Amino acid sequence: MGLLLMLHVLARKLGIFAALQFMILLVIRLILRVVVIILLSMQHSMKLILANMMGLVIPGGRAPEYLAMNESVLDCVRKFSDSGKPIASVCHGQLILAAANSVKGLKCTAYPAVKPVLIDAGAHWVEPETMKACVADGNIITGATYEGHPELIQLFVKALGGKITGSDKKILFLCGDFMEDYEVTVPFQSLEALGCHVDAICPKKKAGDTCPTAVHDFEGDQTYSEKPGHCFTLTASYEGLDASNYDALVIPGGRAPEYLALDETVIALVKEFMHSKKPVASICHGQQILAAAGVLKGRKCTAYPAVKLNVVLGGATWLEPDPIDRCYTHENLVTGAAWPGHPQFISQLMALLGIRVSF
């Protein structure tokens, strides 16, 4: 529950995308053994801790404009900058770098509104042609927005001396309207960061169309809360897709699965992956589709607790998600209960795909 509590704090203080940035970095920390610092509080023991850290990550959002006035934060950043250790900063995070005098003479990008500050701080501004833009100069890696997470993380891992192997894989995401925001975006971008070719499809939609998403949060009520998420852009057309070209299937949770489970073409797609024994990773309510497809018989799996009925009636052996971030692998199937389990979820899928990261 510590992870969940920290994400709550991030979501409230920094906004959803800063929390999303943190979640992706947690995935990379588990998979790649990368140490990440979140600059939210500075403890008396921080000096000792910093000496053992390999790199620094500064998320964006609203927090940086306030953290940029915190001398202990700036001192922390200067220590990393002076030591030459990698620093990755995104969106408005570069305000902190500017305040710490860590960008003078370096090429930097950021969210466009940060441009004047970086120029005044002596940086060589690089205009982001798209919101995915990232720039590396020396030990400083900067990105424009969350859309550039895959490249930002790739550059950060490279700066840390990491090597990724076995990532020449094609991964397919089965999407639908009001799927859970984190449960599609975090795995999608994480797999892209690893170097995989990743596509997202949705019935009756084509490449370039979008799916609205929902944000499910745990706020102390009997069930999760539900808020509007962000539009997720599809990268491939559903009609005419040849699933045999892909090495694995990922099914996000949220609202979409209960409706996708009624689509016979979706059922056929899922059966094709399961019968071919290709890796299938499904999280939260995604297992509603697996149950409807009749592919859970004899399997061991978990899901969001409210989906237990579907899983058990589908013939699977239920594995309790305790704690909620627990994930399981049984043969070619990876299942998780909710987005707090993304680190395990993605690392277990990596294991099935033979993707490794070494330092």
Rosetta blueprint (number, residue, H / E / L):
1 M L
2 G H
3 L H
4 L H
5 L H
6 M H
7 L H
8 H H
9 V H
10 L H
11 A H
12 R H
13 K H
14 L H
15 G L
16 I H
17 F H
18 A H
19 A H
20 L H
21 Q H
22 F H
23 M H
24 I H
25 L H
26 L H
27 V H
28 I H
29 R H
30 L H
31 I H
32 L H
33 R L
34 V L
35 V L
36 V L
37 I L
38 I L
39 L L
40 L L
41 S L
42 M L
43 Q L
44 H L
45 S L
46 M H
47 K H
48 L H
49 I H
50 L H
51 A H
52 N L
53 M L
54 M L
55 G L
56 L E
57 V E
58 I E
59 P L
60 G L
61 G L
62 R L
63 A H
64 P H
65 E H
66 Y H
67 L H
68 A L
69 M L
70 N L
71 E H
72 S H
73 V H
74 L H
75 D H
76 C H
77 V H
78 R H
79 K H
80 F H
81 S H
82 D H
83 S H
84 G L
85 K L
86 P L
87 I E
88 A E
89 S E
90 V E
91 C H
92 H H
93 G H
94 Q H
95 L H
96 I H
97 L H
98 A H
99 A H
100 A L
101 N L
102 S L
103 V L
104 K L
105 G L
106 L L
107 K E
108 C E
109 T L
110 A L
111 Y L
112 P H
113 A H
114 V H
115 K H
116 P H
117 V H
118 L H
119 I H
120 D H
121 A L
122 G L
123 A L
124 H E
125 W E
126 V L
127 E L
128 P L
129 E L
130 T L
131 M L
132 K L
133 A L
134 C E
135 V E
136 A E
137 D E
138 G L
139 N L
140 I E
141 I E
142 T E
143 G E
144 A L
145 T L
146 Y H
147 E H
148 G H
149 H H
150 P H
151 E H
152 L H
153 I H
154 Q H
155 L H
156 F H
157 V H
158 K H
159 A H
160 L L
161 G L
162 G L
163 K E
164 I E
165 T E
166 G L
167 S L
168 D L
169 K L
170 K E
171 I E
172 L E
173 F E
174 L E
175 C L
176 G L
177 D L
178 F L
179 M E
180 E E
181 D H
182 Y H
183 E H
184 V H
185 T H
186 V H
187 P H
188 F H
189 Q H
190 S H
191 L H
192 E H
193 A H
194 L L
195 G L
196 C L
197 H E
198 V E
199 D E
200 A E
201 I E
202 C L
203 P L
204 K L
205 K L
206 K L
207 A L
208 G L
209 D L
210 T E
211 C E
212 P L
213 T E
214 A E
215 V E
216 H E
217 D E
218 F L
219 E L
220 G L
221 D L
222 Q L
223 T L
224 Y L
225 S E
226 E E
227 K E
228 P E
229 G L
230 H L
231 C L
232 F E
233 T E
234 L L
235 T L
236 A L
237 S L
238 Y L
239 E L
240 G L
241 L L
242 D L
243 A H
244 S H
245 N H
246 Y L
247 D L
248 A E
249 L E
250 V E
251 I E
252 P L
253 G L
254 G E
255 R L
256 A H
257 P H
258 E H
259 Y H
260 L H
261 A L
262 L L
263 D L
264 E H
265 T H
266 V H
267 I H
268 A H
269 L H
270 V H
271 K H
272 E H
273 F H
274 M H
275 H H
276 S L
277 K L
278 K L
279 P L
280 V E
281 A E
282 S E
283 I E
284 C H
285 H H
286 G H
287 Q H
288 Q H
289 I H
290 L H
291 A H
292 A H
293 A L
294 G L
295 V L
296 L L
297 K L
298 G L
299 R L
300 K E
301 C E
302 T L
303 A L
304 Y L
305 P H
306 A H
307 V H
308 K H
309 L H
310 N H
311 V H
312 V H
313 L H
314 G L
315 G L
316 A L
317 T E
318 W E
319 L L
320 E L
321 P L
322 D L
323 P L
324 I L
325 D L
326 R L
327 C E
328 Y E
329 T E
330 H E
331 E L
332 N L
333 L E
334 V E
335 T E
336 G E
337 A L
338 A L
339 W H
340 P H
341 G H
342 H H
343 P H
344 Q H
345 F H
346 I H
347 S H
348 Q H
349 L H
350 M H
351 A H
352 L H
353 L H
354 G L
355 I L
356 R E
357 V E
358 S E
359 F L
